[in-house]
Amino acid sequence: TALVLNIQGDVVEEYSVGAQEAAIAEALGRDRFETRLRDILAVLDGAARDPQVTRVVLVLDDMGSAGLATLREIGAALERVRGSGKPVVAWGESYTQGQYFLAAHADEVYLHPSGALLLRGVGGNRSYYKDLLDKVGVKVNTFQAGRYKSFGEPFTRTGPTPEAQEADAYLYNGLWSTWLADVERSRKLKAGSVMAAINDLPARLQAADGDIAGLAAKEKLVDGLKRRDEF
């Protein structure tokens, strides 16, 4: 028997609505927009112990967002399933970054022939309101203790300080490095190979365009020769 784990919606610690409302919505056939992390972990750990479950199939098309800490907990549970001697198979029509993180922990990963893998890295943006506040005549007074305390900057500046940029880069680079390291370890890839593939992508696309253009020229030449032979 295979356990088919079809994760629906965002993976959360707690429902944004009550458990009763979520159960009623599911009973009425509405799409589930959230799945609790604890339920996923309980199901996977139960499958690892259940002798009648021989494998786990991940269906990730309807999975929404999930934080990196949440993804790592699910990934660890998938490794426990594999550690019990049961293979894990992942399927997706396409993979987002979070979906592929889980798929990477499977023994086999399947992607629809017309599908794609979307990697966006880790980052964010912040809005700054000083110009707007000046126009409407609002003055904001903030107190700052320390160079890296940037909470009040959006209300008093039009852009980040160098210290805020440094802190954000430190956070985002750390999260992205963790994502890369976990995926490479799970897929048994050499460290740095994912970023190397991303950095080489423009050159490979350019080479592919050249190959396509060359193939089109060859087809045009062959077609011309055929037409000459006809006459």
N, C-alpha and C positions, 0 to 999 in steps of 0.2 A: 504494500500500500504506500502510495506517495502522499506526503503532506504538501498540498498546494497552498502556498502563502501568497495571497493576492492583497498587497498592502494598498489601502484606499485612503486617499487624501493625505493631509499633512500628518506627520508623526509628532505627537505631543505628549507631554507629561500628564496633562489632565485635559478633559474635553472643555472647549470654550462654552459649551452649553451643558446642562445637567445630564447625567448618565441616562435618566429616564427619557428626556427629550430625544437623546441620540438613539436610544433603543426603539422609540416609537417611530422616528424617521426611517430607521432601517427596516422596521416591520412594514411600513407603508411603501417600501420599495424605492425610497429615495437614495440617491448616491451618498455614500458615506464620505464626509469631507474631512474626517479626522480619524486617526487610529492611535490608541494609547501605546506608548513604548512598553509598558509593563505587560500588556497583553501579547505583544509580539514576542517578548523574551520568554514569557510563560509557555507559549505554544512551541517555540523552538526547543526549549529545554525539555518539554514534555516529549517532543518527537525524538530527541536524543536518547531518552530512556525507554521509549515504547518499542518493544521488540517487533510489533506488527508494522511499524513504519520503517520502510527500507530506504527511503530517500526523501529529499525535500526539493520542491520545485518553486523557485521564486518567479512570480509574475509581477513586473514592476511598472507596467504602463500607467496605472492609475495612482501611483505614489506621488505625493506632492513634496513639499519641502521638509527638511529635517536638519537640525544643527549637527555640526561635526561630532560633538560629544555623543549625541543620540545615535548617529550612524556608526560610531566606533563600538557602542554597546551592542548594537544589532550584529555588527561584523564579528564581535567576539562570540556571540551566541551561535552564529553560523559556523565558526571555527570549532565550537564545542560539538556541534552536530557532526562535522567532518571527523573530529577526533574520536567519535563513537563508532567510526567505520561506515558511516552513511554518506553517500555522495550528495552534493548540492548542485542543482542545475538552475541557471538563470536564463530567463527569456524576456525580451523586450522588443517592441516594434521600433523604438528609439530609446536612447538612454540620456537622461540629464546627468549632471555631475553627481548629484546625490544618489540617483538610481545606479549609476555605474559603480560607485563606491561599494555598494552592497553586492552587485553582480561580480565584482572583482574577487570576492571571497568564495565564489562558487568553484566547483571542480570544472564545470563546463559553462561557457557563456555563449548564448545564441542571440543574434541580432537579425532582424528582418532584412532581406537583401536590399530593400529600399530605405532602410533606416539609417540613422546617424547617431553619432556620439557628440554631445555638446559639452565642451569644457570651457568654462568662463573664468576660471581662477577664483580668487577670493578678494573682495574689495567692498567699497561702499562710497557714499557721498554724504555731504552735510550741507544744509542750507544756511545761508548767512543773511540776517535780516536788518543789518544796520541801516542800509540805504532806505529801506521801507519804513523803518521806525523814525528815521530823520524826517521823511516826507510827511508823516502823520503827526509829528511833533511829540513823539514818545522818547523819553530819556531813560535809559536803563543803567542802574548802578550795580556793579558786581564787585565781589571781593575775591581775590585770588591769592592762594598761598602755595607757592612753588611754581616752577617754570612749566611743568607738564599738566597743570590743572586747567583744562581747556573747556570745561563745561559751559562757561559763560561767553565764550568767544562768538558764537553765532549771533548774539544780541549786541555785541560791541565792535565787531569787525566785519570787513567785507571778504575775508579769506582767512585761512588757517595760519597760525604762527609756525615757524620752522620746527619748534618743539612738538606741536600737535601733529605735523606731518611725520616727524620721526616716530612718534608713539604709534600712530596709525599704521605706518609701514612695518614697524616691529610686530604688531599684532597680526596684520594680514599675511605677512611673509611667514610668520610662525604657523598660522593655520594652514596655509597652502603647502608648506614644507611637510607638515604632518600628513595632509591628504596624499601628497605624492609618495611619501615614504611608505604609508600603509598599502597603497595600491601596488607599488612596485614589489613590496614584500609578498603580498598576497598572490600576485601573478608571476612571482619568481623572475622579476626583471632586474637588470643591473641598475644600481642607484644612478639617478640622473637620466635614465633613458626616456622617461615620459617628457621631461622638459626638452630634451634633445629632439624628440620627434616633433614637438610643438614649434620649436625654433627653426627646424628644417622644413616646415610646412610650406612657406612661400616658395622656396627653391624647388620643392617637389611639384607644387602646382604649376610653376612655370615650365618645368620639364615636361609635365603631362600635357600642357597646352601645346608645347612644341611637337610632342609625339602625335597629338590629335591633328595638328596642322599638317605634319608630314604624311600622316595616313590619308588625310583628305586630298593632298596633292597626288599621292599615289593612285587613289581611287579615280581622280579626274584623268590622270594619264592613261590608266587602264581603260576607262570609258572611252577616251578619245581613240585609243588603238582599236577598240572594238568597232567604233563607228567607221574608222578608216577601212577596216577589213570588210565591213558590210558593203562599202562602195568599191 
